[in-house]
C-alpha cells in the first residue's frame, strides 16, 4: 500500500486522556477502559486536526510495528479495518478493526499480524481481500479503473507469494502491451480466477480462448505462447 | 334295392360288381406305363385319354396310389436319362438346340401325363405330401438332365461363351438363349442363379475388368465414358432380350463397378481430358455423360462435385487476388458474372440441375468472393457503371436480368454493410449529378435489396430518392415565387438533402462568388420561410456548375465543373494570372481539395483551361496559374468536373473500413443486449453464436470484437459475470 507521505514522524507521547462519565457499571467501565486504550493508540498516530490517521501516521505505525509500509500486511490490516480511503484510518474503522482483532495495544497488534495473515488466506476471505485490494486503489470519486503501474505492484503484493510465476509473466506482459492503459474490476477479478483455475503454467495447455476470459487474458496467453515458440 | 317299411326313403350308391383281381394293380400300371412310353415317343395320338384317366383313377381309388406314383417316377427318370444322353451327344453348337427341343417336348409330355394322372394329383399326392406331377417333372428334369455332370458344365460353358461372343460383336441366337434361360427360371430361381447367373456375373466382372483396364490406358476420358455407356446399354438390352429381368440390376452393378467405380479417380483427374478440362472447354455432352454414369456408383457424384468445387474455388481465388484483374472493378465483376453463368449452364445442361451441385457452386462463390475485402465496393461500382451508362437503351426485361444477376453476387457477400456504404456513396453521386440512365432501374434494384435485406437496409436509400423529388418541387416553388427577380442572374438549381439519409460528408465551406452568394441567400430565405426550424448548410464539395467561357480566339465553350472549380475560374474574370495563394485566400477552399481542383483544371490534357507555371505535374504552394487563352477542344461542352465514382485509393479504403468497423460496434452491442435481455443468463459461446446469427445478414462479426463489446457492456454495467460460474453472463436490468 503506497502511502502518500514519505518522511517519518516520531511517535507523539501517550498524553491524551479519555473522558469518562461517573456512575457507569463495571463492565461498561471495563469496556470503556478497553476503548480507552484503543482510542489512545489511535490518537498516537492520528492527525489531530483531521481527526484521522493520515499517511504519515500510518507510516509511523508501520515503523513501530516493524513492518515496511509497502508490506502486504498493512493492506490486510486495512482490509480488516474495512478502511474506505487509501492512506487513512478513521476512528470508527480503527475501533471496529482493533476490536475485531481483539487487540488494544501496539504489542498485541504486532502479535496479531501473523494470525491476520492466516485469516486472509482462508479461501472464504481471500477473494474478498483480493477485491478489496483493488477497490482500495480507487482513490477518486467515480474512478473505475486503476493504472497499469499500480496494478503491477498490487499483483506482486497480493498474489506474488502464492502465484509467483504467473504474476511475474503477467506483470511483464502488462508492461509491454499497449491495448490497455488501465485495468477495471472485471479484469482484476479474472486475474485471480486465472491463477486459481489451475491453468497449467507456463505451457497454458488447458487455456481455452473461446471461453469467457477477458480479452486481456486471451492476449496475454497468446503473447506467452509466442514467447515460448 | 332293398326297401324297408316305415323307414325314410333312402338312396344308395350304385355298386359295381367289383372285380377283385390280384393282378389288377399290376395290369393297370402296365397300361399306364405303356402310355407314358408312347407319350415320350411322340405316339400319343393313339391313346385314349378317357381310358387312361379311368385307369389312373381306379388305381388311386383302390389304394394303389403309391405304386402309381413310384412307377411314374421310375419311368420318367429312365426316359429322362435317355434324353440326357442324347443331349450330351449333340455336337458343339447343336447342344443348346437339342436341349431346348427336348425341354419343349418334355413339357408337352408332362402336361399330358399330368392330365391323365389328375386324380392322383388332386387326392393322393396332397394326402401323402408328395410332390405334384408338374413339379415332379421339373425336378426330375433338373436333377437328371440339367444337373447331370456333363450337361451341367457344358451348358454353363456354352451360355457364357455365347455371351462373350456377343460382347465381342458376334451375332448369336437370342431366341434360343431366351428359351434356355426361361427354362432355368422355370426350374427354380436358385437353378437360374446357381447354374447360370452367378457365373455370368463373375465372368462379366473379369471381362469388364480387363476391358476397362485396356480402355483406360488407351482412351481419353470422354471416349472412355462413351465406351462405358455403350457397354452399360448393351447389358441392359441383353437382359431385356434373353435374361431374367432381375439380372439387370446385378449386371449393371458389375459394369458400374468395374468400368466406373474402379477408375473413378483416374477418369476425373485425367490430364487434358478429365473433368476440369471438360469444364474449361464446355463439353456439355461429355459432362452430362459423366454425370449420368457417376450417379450410378456410390460417391461418384461426390467425387465429381468435390473436384468441381475445388476447381471453382481455385480459379475464383486466382481471379480475386490477381492485381491485374482488380485494376478495373467493372471488368472484374463482369468476370464474376461470366464465371457464374458458365457454371450455371453446366449445371443446368449437363448436371440435370442437381441441387447439390448448385449448393456447391454457391458455397464456392461465397468462399472466394469474400477473400477479397473489396468485393462489396467493386460490386457497387459495377452497378454504378451499369446505371450510369451500361444499361442505356437496354430493354426492361434485360435490365431486370442484369440486376438479378448482380443480386446473386450480392447474396454471396458476407459484408453486406460495406456494400451498403459504398452503394450509398455511389448512388448519391449518381443522383446529384443527374447521371442515372433509368430511374426505374434504380428503383427496381432498391426493391430487390429490400426484399433481400429488409426495410432497414433501404430506408435511407429511399430517402435519397425522396429528397430529389422534393427538391424538384421546391425549385418549382422557388422559381414561381422569385421567377422575375432571378431571371437575370445565374440559373440556380438546388437539391436539399436530409442529413442522415445521405452519406456523411466532412463539413466544408468555401467562399462563393458574389453573384452566386446572392442567389443562394434568396433560396435559403425562401426555403426557411416555408420550413421553419430547419438548418441549411451548403455542401460546396458536392455541387456542379456550368460556365460559359470565351477563349483567346473567340472560341466559346461550355465548361461543366465542380463548385470549387467554378470558384477558382470565376476569379479569372478579374485577372489573367493568379498565384496559388491568391486563389486560396479569397476562395478559402481547403488545401487538399484546392490542389486536386487546380490539378484537374491545369494539368489534364484536353481540359487545361488554365496554365500552370512551372509546368510540373504536382501543385505547389508557389505555383502561378494563368488563364489559358489557347485552350481548344473538339467539343463545345467540356466536362472538367469531378469524375464518376471510382475505386477508392488505399488510404480512402482504409478510412472507409474503419468507419464500417466503428458502425459495427453499436450493432453488435445492440444484438448482445437484445439477446441477453431475452435469455437473462447465457454462456460465452452461445452469445457469440447468437450474435453471429442475428447479424449475419449484414456482416460476419469477429468473435474478438464481440468479446470486447461484452467487456465494454460489463464495464457499463449492462451485464455482469455470474458470481458462481465465471463462464456465464447475466443481464442486469
Boltz contact constraints between the chains, C-beta under 6 A:
constraints:
  - contact:
      token1: [A, 184]
      token2: [B, 715]
      max_distance: 6.0
  - contact:
      token1: [A, 186]
      token2: [B, 714]
      max_distance: 6.0
  - contact:
      token1: [A, 193]
      token2: [B, 726]
      max_distance: 6.0
  - contact:
      token1: [A, 210]
      token2: [B, 685]
      max_distance: 6.0
  - contact:
      token1: [A, 211]
      token2: [B, 684]
      max_distance: 6.0
  - contact:
      token1: [A, 211]
      token2: [B, 727]
      max_distance: 6.0
  - contact:
      token1: [A, 212]
      token2: [B, 684]
      max_distance: 6.0
  - contact:
      token1: [A, 212]
      token2: [B, 727]
      max_distance: 6.0
  - contact:
      token1: [A, 214]
      token2: [B, 711]
      max_distance: 6.0
  - contact:
      token1: [A, 215]
      token2: [B, 707]
      max_distance: 6.0
  - contact:
      token1: [A, 215]
      token2: [B, 708]
      max_distance: 6.0
